[in-house]
């Protein structure tokens, strides 16, 4: 009996001691806390292009003057060493217009191109907003009627991409100032200062400005890292000819905009489709709508010199390839004929049973009716 009593006594003491320890404890684990998991690395769209220097002129230039003209402010850049200039050395200017909405349109104007043995390009910058089509904010059915507006005229001859000066006749004087990167970068700095926090951006352009959206896109994303971007490219969709795109990039010194990790960014037929797929791969907050006629005479005949039928034969499968790669974020509008651009002069025209303005409205409203259309 004594043994059993002692055993019971030991157990009671053990239980009491355990209760005492628990009562005195603050509940903390004496072991060191487990280390916090490493945060996921921040994915920065277009970081490769930044590493290649495409953003080298952001923050470098400010306007010489910013003058209010009615509801528009015109920003003019003085002629400075290495700074914004037009093709023949004239001053570059652009404009901004504040409106009542929270969203922002960045519009790149067109006007030809210029290289060593061919030149048909606008040579001066007119910052006056041409109030036609998408830029006519008085139109009741204009889906961007109340959006803030930045208007970038075109005058560098290098589709907003160049950074090269040339003395073509060897007389010691510069004949061609391809300052597209400077003009674009300086303008976008103005835009970011004027409109620091839009809820959404429509980046768009016509002809040379359509091509220019390729070069403006990574700069816009750098300045607005979290803002959704809708991109509408009108008649600069990157369908080209063998050697054409690579030759222009070399002459204009715009090769930094070609992601070197994508070997066929410009493919052997000269097309930029793989580059555009890469843009969408890089930036999940980006959607694209591309517009062209099947045999655009300006692109097919004047610049590429391949003719309308050959252009059409390349255009249709390239647009299909883009949509197949990103069926949720890419659409195309392909009209019959050979006319050039839609957004300003053919805003009410119909393609595939849908007006241009309705197609854009469907895109910007997130409608399920935003689909690829063609005649």
NORTABEL-V914290 format. One record per backbone hydrogen bond with DSSP energy under -1.0 kcal/mol. CO is the residue of the C=O (numbers start at 0). NH is the residue of the N-H. Records with the same first field share a line. If there is no record, write none. Layout:
# NORTABEL-V914290
CO: NH + NH
This chain:
# NORTABEL-V914290
0: 4
1: 5
2: 6
3: 7
4: 8
5: 9
6: 10
7: 11
8: 12
9: 13
10: 14
11: 15
12: 16
13: 17
14: 18
15: 19
16: 20
17: 21
18: 22
19: 23
20: 24
43: 46
45: 49
46: 50
47: 51
48: 53
49: 52
52: 55
54: 57
56: 59
64: 75
66: 73
68: 71
71: 68
72: 95
73: 66
74: 93
75: 63 + 64
79: 82
85: 88
86: 176
89: 85
91: 76
93: 74
94: 150
95: 72
96: 148
101: 198
102: 147
103: 201
104: 149
105: 203
106: 151
107: 205
110: 121
112: 119
114: 117
117: 114
119: 112
129: 131
131: 134
132: 135
134: 136
135: 138
138: 141
141: 144
143: 146
145: 100
147: 104
148: 96
149: 106
150: 94
151: 108
154: 86
156: 113
157: 160
161: 180
163: 177
165: 174 + 175
175: 165
176: 178
177: 163
178: 182
179: 183
180: 184
181: 185
182: 186
183: 187
184: 188
185: 189
186: 190
187: 191
188: 192
189: 193
190: 194
199: 103
200: 229
201: 105
202: 231
203: 107
204: 233
205: 208
206: 210
207: 211
210: 213
211: 215
212: 216
215: 219
216: 220
217: 221
218: 222
219: 223
227: 200
228: 286
229: 202
230: 288
231: 204
232: 290
233: 206
237: 271
240: 243
242: 246
243: 247
244: 248
245: 249
246: 250
247: 251
248: 253
251: 162
253: 256
254: 257
258: 261
261: 264
264: 274
266: 269
270: 266
271: 275
272: 276
273: 277
274: 278
275: 279
276: 280
277: 281
278: 282
282: 285
284: 228
286: 230
287: 330
288: 232
289: 332
290: 234
291: 334
295: 299
296: 300 + 301
297: 302
298: 303
299: 305 + 306
306: 310
307: 311
308: 312
309: 313
310: 314
311: 315
313: 317
314: 318
315: 319
316: 320
317: 321
318: 322
319: 323
320: 324
321: 325
325: 328 + 329
328: 287
330: 289
331: 372
332: 291
333: 374
334: 293
336: 294
337: 296
341: 345
342: 133
345: 348
346: 356
348: 355
350: 353
353: 350
354: 358
355: 359
356: 360
357: 361
358: 362
359: 363
360: 364
361: 366
362: 365
366: 369
368: 370
372: 333
